[in-house]
Amino acid sequence: MDDRRRRLRVPARYAVHLEYGGSRNRALTLDLSLRGALCIAHPPLPVGAACRFLLTLAEGYELSVDAEVVRAESDETALRFTAMSPETYAHLRNMVELLAGDADGVEAEETVPFQ
């Protein structure tokens, strides 16, 4: 089975920013996991592009995650997270756990956090 299909993905609609090539563009997440996100992005980013995924939480804290575009079709951009701080990973894990309503499912898929 393809690894990306085994990951717990949760529907998640968040306004985010994608930084790429010196610009900061708005995007909307469709789903979120511990290892990536599917977004609607205009303009779409090219496959293989390194970018930064930025999500501002209600508390005013901004999650900043390094990512790579792994798929781009029409207006959908699939991101694989490549690096984040342990603090950001903890916030992301809590979000996915709350959205999934399944702490055991999140724990079962968890690997070593990004360094």
Long-range contacts (C-beta under 8 A, 24 or more apart in sequence): 4-36, 4-70, 6-109, 7-33, 7-34, 7-35, 7-36, 7-109, 8-33, 8-34, 8-96, 8-100, 8-102, 8-105, 8-106, 8-109, 9-33, 9-38, 10-96, 10-99, 10-100, 11-99, 12-37, 12-95, 12-99, 14-55, 16-53, 16-54, 16-55, 17-53, 17-54, 18-45, 18-51, 18-52, 18-53, 18-54, 18-77, 19-51, 19-52, 19-54, 20-45, 20-49, 20-50, 20-51, 20-52, 21-49, 24-54, 27-77, 29-55, 30-76, 32-92, 32-95, 32-96, 32-99, 33-96, 34-81, 34-89, 34-92, 34-93, 34-96, 34-106, 34-109, 34-110, 35-80, 35-81, 36-67, 36-70, 36-78, 36-79, 36-80, 36-81, 37-67, 37-78, 37-79, 37-81, 38-76, 38-77, 38-78, 38-79, 39-76, 39-77, 39-78, 39-79, 40-75, 40-76, 40-77, 41-75, 41-76, 41-77, 42-75, 44-72, 44-74, 44-75, 44-76, 44-77, 45-69, 45-72, 45-77, 46-72, 47-71, 47-72, 50-82, 51-79, 53-79, 53-81, 57-91, 61-91, 63-88, 63-91, 63-92, 64-88, 65-92, 81-114, 82-114, 83-114, 83-115, 84-114, 85-114, 86-113, 86-114, 86-115, 89-113, 89-114
